[in-house]
Amino acid sequence: MAELIEAGKVQVLFNKVFTLEEVTEAHRQIGTWHVRGRLVLDLKK
């Protein structure tokens, strides 16, 4: 899969990266069904 992404044959759409403190907002957005792309939870920040 990584090779396809690097070759530009597959595109991954990211909507937003959330911090752990923003997990409630991320969960709320998932529940609206109006999200285009992936929501990412960054546990390192």
C-alpha distance matrix in Angstrom:
0.0 3.8 5.4 5.2 6.3 8.7 9.9 10.8 9.7 8.2 10.5 10.8 14.5 16.3 19.9 21.4 21.1 23.9 25.8 27.0 30.3 28.9 27.3 30.1 29.4 25.7 26.7 29.3 26.9 24.6 27.8 28.8 26.0 26.2 23.0 20.6 17.2 16.3 19.0 18.2 20.8 21.2 23.2 24.0 26.3
3.8 0.0 3.8 5.4 5.1 6.1 8.5 9.9 10.1 9.0 10.5 10.7 14.3 15.7 19.4 20.4 19.8 22.8 24.4 25.9 29.2 28.0 26.8 29.9 29.1 25.5 27.0 29.6 27.2 25.3 28.8 29.7 27.2 27.0 23.6 21.1 17.6 16.5 18.8 17.5 19.9 19.7 21.8 22.0 24.2
5.4 3.8 0.0 3.8 5.5 5.1 6.0 8.6 8.7 9.1 11.5 12.8 16.5 18.3 22.1 23.3 23.0 26.2 27.9 29.6 32.8 31.5 30.4 33.5 32.5 28.9 30.5 32.9 30.3 28.5 31.9 32.5 29.9 29.5 26.2 23.4 20.0 19.5 22.1 21.0 23.5 23.3 25.4 25.4 27.5
5.2 5.4 3.8 0.0 3.8 5.5 5.1 6.3 5.2 5.6 8.6 10.6 14.3 16.8 20.4 22.2 22.5 25.8 27.9 29.7 32.8 31.1 30.0 32.7 31.5 27.9 29.3 31.5 28.7 26.8 30.0 30.4 27.5 27.0 23.9 20.9 17.8 17.9 20.9 20.4 23.4 23.7 26.2 26.6 28.4
6.3 5.1 5.5 3.8 0.0 3.8 5.4 5.1 5.9 4.8 6.1 7.7 11.2 13.4 17.1 18.8 19.0 22.4 24.7 26.7 29.6 27.9 27.0 29.8 28.4 24.9 26.7 28.8 25.9 24.3 27.8 28.0 25.4 24.7 21.3 18.3 15.1 15.1 17.9 17.4 20.4 20.6 23.3 23.7 25.2
8.7 6.1 5.1 5.5 3.8 0.0 3.8 5.4 7.7 8.1 9.1 10.7 13.9 15.7 19.4 20.6 20.6 24.0 25.9 28.2 31.1 29.6 29.1 32.1 30.7 27.3 29.4 31.5 28.6 27.4 30.9 31.1 28.7 27.7 24.3 21.3 18.1 18.0 20.4 19.5 22.3 21.8 24.4 24.2 25.6
9.9 8.5 6.0 5.1 5.4 3.8 0.0 3.8 5.5 7.7 9.6 12.3 15.5 17.9 21.4 23.2 23.6 27.1 29.3 31.6 34.4 32.7 32.1 34.9 33.3 30.0 31.9 33.8 30.8 29.4 32.8 32.8 30.0 29.0 25.8 22.5 19.6 20.1 22.9 22.4 25.5 25.3 28.0 27.9 29.3
10.8 9.9 8.6 6.3 5.1 5.4 3.8 0.0 3.8 5.5 6.6 9.8 12.5 15.3 18.6 20.7 21.6 25.3 27.8 30.2 32.8 30.8 30.3 32.9 31.0 27.7 29.7 31.3 28.1 26.9 30.2 29.9 27.1 25.8 22.8 19.3 16.7 17.7 20.7 20.7 24.1 24.2 27.3 27.4 28.4
9.7 10.1 8.7 5.2 5.9 7.7 5.5 3.8 0.0 3.8 6.7 10.1 13.0 16.2 19.5 22.0 23.0 26.6 29.2 31.4 34.1 31.8 31.0 33.4 31.6 28.2 29.8 31.4 28.2 26.6 29.7 29.4 26.3 25.4 22.6 19.1 16.7 17.8 21.2 21.5 25.0 25.6 28.5 29.1 30.3
8.2 9.0 9.1 5.6 4.8 8.1 7.7 5.5 3.8 0.0 3.8 6.6 9.8 13.0 16.2 18.7 19.8 23.2 26.0 28.0 30.7 28.4 27.4 29.7 28.0 24.5 26.0 27.7 24.6 22.8 26.0 25.8 22.8 22.1 19.2 15.9 13.2 14.1 17.5 18.0 21.5 22.4 25.4 26.3 27.5
10.5 10.5 11.5 8.6 6.1 9.1 9.6 6.6 6.7 3.8 0.0 3.8 6.3 9.6 12.8 15.3 16.7 20.2 23.2 25.5 27.9 25.4 24.8 27.0 25.0 21.7 23.5 25.0 21.7 20.4 23.7 23.3 20.5 19.4 16.3 12.9 10.2 11.5 14.8 15.5 19.1 20.1 23.3 24.2 25.0
10.8 10.7 12.8 10.6 7.7 10.7 12.3 9.8 10.1 6.6 3.8 0.0 3.8 6.4 9.8 12.1 13.3 16.7 19.6 21.8 24.3 21.8 21.0 23.3 21.5 18.1 20.0 21.6 18.5 17.1 20.6 20.5 18.0 17.1 13.7 10.8 7.4 7.9 11.1 11.7 15.4 16.6 19.8 21.0 21.8
14.5 14.3 16.5 14.3 11.2 13.9 15.5 12.5 13.0 9.8 6.3 3.8 0.0 3.8 6.5 9.4 11.5 14.8 18.1 20.5 22.5 19.7 19.2 21.2 18.9 15.8 17.9 19.0 15.6 14.8 18.2 17.7 15.4 14.0 10.6 7.5 4.5 6.1 9.1 10.7 14.5 16.0 19.5 20.8 21.0
16.3 15.7 18.3 16.8 13.4 15.7 17.9 15.3 16.2 13.0 9.6 6.4 3.8 0.0 3.8 5.8 7.7 11.1 14.4 17.0 18.8 16.1 15.9 18.0 15.8 12.7 15.3 16.6 13.4 13.0 16.7 16.4 14.9 13.5 9.7 7.8 4.7 4.6 6.2 7.5 11.2 12.6 16.3 17.6 17.5
19.9 19.4 22.1 20.4 17.1 19.4 21.4 18.6 19.5 16.2 12.8 9.8 6.5 3.8 0.0 3.8 7.2 9.9 13.6 16.1 17.4 14.2 14.3 15.8 13.0 10.5 13.2 13.8 10.4 10.9 14.3 13.6 12.6 10.7 7.1 6.2 4.9 5.3 5.6 8.0 11.2 13.2 16.8 18.4 17.7
21.4 20.4 23.3 22.2 18.8 20.6 23.2 20.7 22.0 18.7 15.3 12.1 9.4 5.8 3.8 0.0 3.8 6.4 10.0 12.9 14.0 11.0 11.6 13.6 11.0 8.7 12.1 13.0 10.3 11.4 14.8 14.7 14.5 12.9 9.6 9.7 8.3 7.1 5.3 6.3 8.7 10.2 13.8 15.3 14.1
21.1 19.8 23.0 22.5 19.0 20.6 23.6 21.6 23.0 19.8 16.7 13.3 11.5 7.7 7.2 3.8 0.0 3.8 6.8 9.9 11.5 9.3 10.1 12.9 11.1 8.8 12.3 14.0 12.1 12.8 16.4 16.9 17.0 16.0 12.6 13.0 10.9 8.7 6.0 4.6 5.8 6.5 10.2 11.5 10.5
23.9 22.8 26.2 25.8 22.4 24.0 27.1 25.3 26.6 23.2 20.2 16.7 14.8 11.1 9.9 6.4 3.8 0.0 3.8 6.6 7.8 5.6 6.6 9.6 8.3 6.7 10.2 12.0 11.1 12.2 15.3 16.3 17.2 16.6 13.7 15.0 13.4 10.9 7.4 6.0 4.9 5.9 8.7 10.6 9.1
25.8 24.4 27.9 27.9 24.7 25.9 29.3 27.8 29.2 26.0 23.2 19.6 18.1 14.4 13.6 10.0 6.8 3.8 0.0 3.8 5.3 5.2 6.7 10.0 9.9 9.1 12.0 14.1 14.0 15.1 17.9 19.3 20.4 20.1 17.3 18.7 17.0 14.2 10.8 8.5 5.8 5.1 6.4 8.0 6.1
27.0 25.9 29.6 29.7 26.7 28.2 31.6 30.2 31.4 28.0 25.5 21.8 20.5 17.0 16.1 12.9 9.9 6.6 3.8 0.0 3.8 5.3 5.3 8.7 10.0 9.5 11.3 13.8 14.6 15.3 17.6 19.7 21.0 21.4 18.8 20.6 19.0 15.9 12.3 10.1 6.6 6.5 5.8 8.4 7.5
30.3 29.2 32.8 32.8 29.6 31.1 34.4 32.8 34.1 30.7 27.9 24.3 22.5 18.8 17.4 14.0 11.5 7.8 5.3 3.8 0.0 3.8 5.7 7.6 8.9 9.8 11.6 13.3 14.6 16.0 17.8 19.6 21.5 21.6 19.6 21.8 20.7 17.9 14.2 12.7 9.6 9.8 9.3 11.2 9.3
28.9 28.0 31.5 31.1 27.9 29.6 32.7 30.8 31.8 28.4 25.4 21.8 19.7 16.1 14.2 11.0 9.3 5.6 5.2 5.3 3.8 0.0 3.8 5.5 5.4 6.4 8.8 10.1 10.9 12.7 14.7 16.1 18.0 17.9 15.9 18.2 17.5 15.1 11.4 10.7 8.5 9.7 10.6 12.8 10.9
27.3 26.8 30.4 30.0 27.0 29.1 32.1 30.3 31.0 27.4 24.8 21.0 19.2 15.9 14.3 11.6 10.1 6.6 6.7 5.3 5.7 3.8 0.0 3.8 5.4 5.0 6.1 8.6 9.9 10.6 12.5 14.7 16.4 17.0 15.1 17.6 16.7 13.9 10.2 9.7 7.2 9.5 10.0 13.2 12.3
30.1 29.9 33.5 32.7 29.8 32.1 34.9 32.9 33.4 29.7 27.0 23.3 21.2 18.0 15.8 13.6 12.9 9.6 10.0 8.7 7.6 5.5 3.8 0.0 3.8 5.4 5.2 6.2 8.7 10.0 10.8 12.9 15.3 16.2 15.0 18.1 18.0 15.7 12.2 12.7 10.8 13.3 13.8 16.9 15.7
29.4 29.1 32.5 31.5 28.4 30.7 33.3 31.0 31.6 28.0 25.0 21.5 18.9 15.8 13.0 11.0 11.1 8.3 9.9 10.0 8.9 5.4 5.4 3.8 0.0 3.8 5.4 5.0 6.2 8.7 9.9 11.0 13.5 13.5 12.4 15.5 15.7 14.0 10.6 11.8 10.8 13.4 14.8 17.6 16.0
25.7 25.5 28.9 27.9 24.9 27.3 30.0 27.7 28.2 24.5 21.7 18.1 15.8 12.7 10.5 8.7 8.8 6.7 9.1 9.5 9.8 6.4 5.0 5.4 3.8 0.0 3.8 5.4 5.2 6.3 8.8 10.3 11.8 12.1 10.2 12.9 12.6 10.5 7.1 8.4 8.0 11.2 13.1 16.1 15.1
26.7 27.0 30.5 29.3 26.7 29.4 31.9 29.7 29.8 26.0 23.5 20.0 17.9 15.3 13.2 12.1 12.3 10.2 12.0 11.3 11.6 8.8 6.1 5.2 5.4 3.8 0.0 3.8 5.4 5.2 6.4 9.1 10.8 12.2 11.1 14.2 14.2 12.1 9.2 10.8 10.2 13.7 14.9 18.3 17.8
29.3 29.6 32.9 31.5 28.8 31.5 33.8 31.3 31.4 27.7 25.0 21.6 19.0 16.6 13.8 13.0 14.0 12.0 14.1 13.8 13.3 10.1 8.6 6.2 5.0 5.4 3.8 0.0 3.8 5.5 5.2 6.7 9.6 10.6 10.5 14.1 15.0 13.8 11.2 13.4 13.2 16.5 18.0 21.2 20.2
26.9 27.2 30.3 28.7 25.9 28.6 30.8 28.1 28.2 24.6 21.7 18.5 15.6 13.4 10.4 10.3 12.1 11.1 14.0 14.6 14.6 10.9 9.9 8.7 6.2 5.2 5.4 3.8 0.0 3.8 5.3 5.3 7.3 7.4 6.8 10.4 11.6 10.9 8.8 11.7 12.5 15.9 18.1 21.0 20.0
24.6 25.3 28.5 26.8 24.3 27.4 29.4 26.9 26.6 22.8 20.4 17.1 14.8 13.0 10.9 11.4 12.8 12.2 15.1 15.3 16.0 12.7 10.6 10.0 8.7 6.3 5.2 5.5 3.8 0.0 3.8 5.5 5.9 7.6 6.6 9.9 10.6 9.5 8.0 11.0 12.2 15.9 17.9 21.1 20.8
27.8 28.8 31.9 30.0 27.8 30.9 32.8 30.2 29.7 26.0 23.7 20.6 18.2 16.7 14.3 14.8 16.4 15.3 17.9 17.6 17.8 14.7 12.5 10.8 9.9 8.8 6.4 5.2 5.3 3.8 0.0 3.8 5.6 8.2 8.9 12.5 13.9 13.1 11.8 14.7 15.4 19.1 20.8 24.2 23.8
28.8 29.7 32.5 30.4 28.0 31.1 32.8 29.9 29.4 25.8 23.3 20.5 17.7 16.4 13.6 14.7 16.9 16.3 19.3 19.7 19.6 16.1 14.7 12.9 11.0 10.3 9.1 6.7 5.3 5.5 3.8 0.0 3.8 5.3 7.3 11.0 13.3 13.5 12.7 16.0 17.3 20.8 23.0 26.1 25.3
26.0 27.2 29.9 27.5 25.4 28.7 30.0 27.1 26.3 22.8 20.5 18.0 15.4 14.9 12.6 14.5 17.0 17.2 20.4 21.0 21.5 18.0 16.4 15.3 13.5 11.8 10.8 9.6 7.3 5.9 5.6 3.8 0.0 3.8 5.7 8.6 11.0 11.7 11.9 15.5 17.5 21.1 23.5 26.5 26.1
26.2 27.0 29.5 27.0 24.7 27.7 29.0 25.8 25.4 22.1 19.4 17.1 14.0 13.5 10.7 12.9 16.0 16.6 20.1 21.4 21.6 17.9 17.0 16.2 13.5 12.1 12.2 10.6 7.4 7.6 8.2 5.3 3.8 0.0 3.8 6.6 9.8 11.4 11.7 15.5 17.7 21.0 23.8 26.5 25.7
23.0 23.6 26.2 23.9 21.3 24.3 25.8 22.8 22.6 19.2 16.3 13.7 10.6 9.7 7.1 9.6 12.6 13.7 17.3 18.8 19.6 15.9 15.1 15.0 12.4 10.2 11.1 10.5 6.8 6.6 8.9 7.3 5.7 3.8 0.0 3.8 6.3 7.7 8.2 11.9 14.6 17.7 20.7 23.2 22.6
20.6 21.1 23.4 20.9 18.3 21.3 22.5 19.3 19.1 15.9 12.9 10.8 7.5 7.8 6.2 9.7 13.0 15.0 18.7 20.6 21.8 18.2 17.6 18.1 15.5 12.9 14.2 14.1 10.4 9.9 12.5 11.0 8.6 6.6 3.8 0.0 3.8 6.9 8.8 12.3 15.6 18.3 21.6 23.8 23.4
17.2 17.6 20.0 17.8 15.1 18.1 19.6 16.7 16.7 13.2 10.2 7.4 4.5 4.7 4.9 8.3 10.9 13.4 17.0 19.0 20.7 17.5 16.7 18.0 15.7 12.6 14.2 15.0 11.6 10.6 13.9 13.3 11.0 9.8 6.3 3.8 0.0 3.8 6.8 9.6 13.3 15.7 19.1 21.1 21.1
16.3 16.5 19.5 17.9 15.1 18.0 20.1 17.7 17.8 14.1 11.5 7.9 6.1 4.6 5.3 7.1 8.7 10.9 14.2 15.9 17.9 15.1 13.9 15.7 14.0 10.5 12.1 13.8 10.9 9.5 13.1 13.5 11.7 11.4 7.7 6.9 3.8 0.0 3.8 6.2 9.8 12.5 15.6 17.9 18.2
19.0 18.8 22.1 20.9 17.9 20.4 22.9 20.7 21.2 17.5 14.8 11.1 9.1 6.2 5.6 5.3 6.0 7.4 10.8 12.3 14.2 11.4 10.2 12.2 10.6 7.1 9.2 11.2 8.8 8.0 11.8 12.7 11.9 11.7 8.2 8.8 6.8 3.8 0.0 3.8 6.8 9.8 12.9 15.3 15.3
18.2 17.5 21.0 20.4 17.4 19.5 22.4 20.7 21.5 18.0 15.5 11.7 10.7 7.5 8.0 6.3 4.6 6.0 8.5 10.1 12.7 10.7 9.7 12.7 11.8 8.4 10.8 13.4 11.7 11.0 14.7 16.0 15.5 15.5 11.9 12.3 9.6 6.2 3.8 0.0 3.8 6.3 9.4 11.8 12.1
20.8 19.9 23.5 23.4 20.4 22.3 25.5 24.1 25.0 21.5 19.1 15.4 14.5 11.2 11.2 8.7 5.8 4.9 5.8 6.6 9.6 8.5 7.2 10.8 10.8 8.0 10.2 13.2 12.5 12.2 15.4 17.3 17.5 17.7 14.6 15.6 13.3 9.8 6.8 3.8 0.0 3.8 6.2 9.1 9.6
21.2 19.7 23.3 23.7 20.6 21.8 25.3 24.2 25.6 22.4 20.1 16.6 16.0 12.6 13.2 10.2 6.5 5.9 5.1 6.5 9.8 9.7 9.5 13.3 13.4 11.2 13.7 16.5 15.9 15.9 19.1 20.8 21.1 21.0 17.7 18.3 15.7 12.5 9.8 6.3 3.8 0.0 3.8 5.6 6.2
23.2 21.8 25.4 26.2 23.3 24.4 28.0 27.3 28.5 25.4 23.3 19.8 19.5 16.3 16.8 13.8 10.2 8.7 6.4 5.8 9.3 10.6 10.0 13.8 14.8 13.1 14.9 18.0 18.1 17.9 20.8 23.0 23.5 23.8 20.7 21.6 19.1 15.6 12.9 9.4 6.2 3.8 0.0 3.8 5.8
24.0 22.0 25.4 26.6 23.7 24.2 27.9 27.4 29.1 26.3 24.2 21.0 20.8 17.6 18.4 15.3 11.5 10.6 8.0 8.4 11.2 12.8 13.2 16.9 17.6 16.1 18.3 21.2 21.0 21.1 24.2 26.1 26.5 26.5 23.2 23.8 21.1 17.9 15.3 11.8 9.1 5.6 3.8 0.0 3.8
26.3 24.2 27.5 28.4 25.2 25.6 29.3 28.4 30.3 27.5 25.0 21.8 21.0 17.5 17.7 14.1 10.5 9.1 6.1 7.5 9.3 10.9 12.3 15.7 16.0 15.1 17.8 20.2 20.0 20.8 23.8 25.3 26.1 25.7 22.6 23.4 21.1 18.2 15.3 12.1 9.6 6.2 5.8 3.8 0.0
